[in-house]
Amino acid sequence: MKLTLRAGPRVSVDNDRCELYGICQYEAPDIFQLGRDGRLRFRRQLTETDVEPVIAAARCCPMQAVRVKGLADE
């Protein structure tokens, strides 16, 4: 079995902290989406164009539930 390691930035959400305010969806609608069922869905793997809006979403989250990992300056 061949395993492929994924490199690059990734987003994660702490669902225990998330209160579903939807600010992340406003800042990065291509990444975050609040479903009608009240669940937050998001794409974990990011492209270069996704990084800036996701960082803004993480900064704006009042519960600090959004995290971005794997940035070049880490």
N, C-alpha and C positions, 0 to 999 in steps of 0.2 A: 504494500500500500504506500503510495506516495502522498506526503503531506505538503501542502503549500502554505507558507507563512505569509500572512497579509501585512504589508508594511504601510506606513502612512498614518495620518490622523484618524482617530475614531471617536465617536460620541457615545456617552453612556448617561443614563438617567437613573437616579436613585428614586425608585417608585415609593419608598417609604417617606421620602421628603416631599415629593411632587404633590401639589394641591390642585393641579389642573387649571391654573389661571389662564393658560394659553398664550403667555407672552412669548414663549419659545416659537410657537407657531406663527405669530406675528413677525418675529425677527427672521425666521428661517422656514418659510412655508414649504420649501422643497424637501426639507428634512423632517420636520415635526408636523403631526396632524392629530388633532383631537377627534376621536370617533364619536358617533352618536351614542355609543354605548358607554361613554365617559372614560374611555381608555386612551392613553397617549401612545401613539405609534410613531416610530422614528427609524430612520435609516442609520445604521451604525457606522458603516464605512463611508468616508468622506472623500470627495474630490478636491482639487485645489480651489475651485470656485465656491465650494461649500464652506470652507474654513472660516472666512470672515463673518458671514451671517451666523454661523453656529457659535463663534466666540462671543458675538453680540448677544445671542440668546442666553448663553451661560452667564454673562455679566448681568443681564437684566432679570434673571430668574430670582424672584424674591425669596424663594426657599433654598436657593443654591443647590438645586437638584441636578442640574445639567453640568456635565464634565466633558472636557475635550482632552484627549490623550494622544501622544505620539507626534506632537509638534516638534519642529526642528530645533527649537530653543530649549527643549527638555533634556 
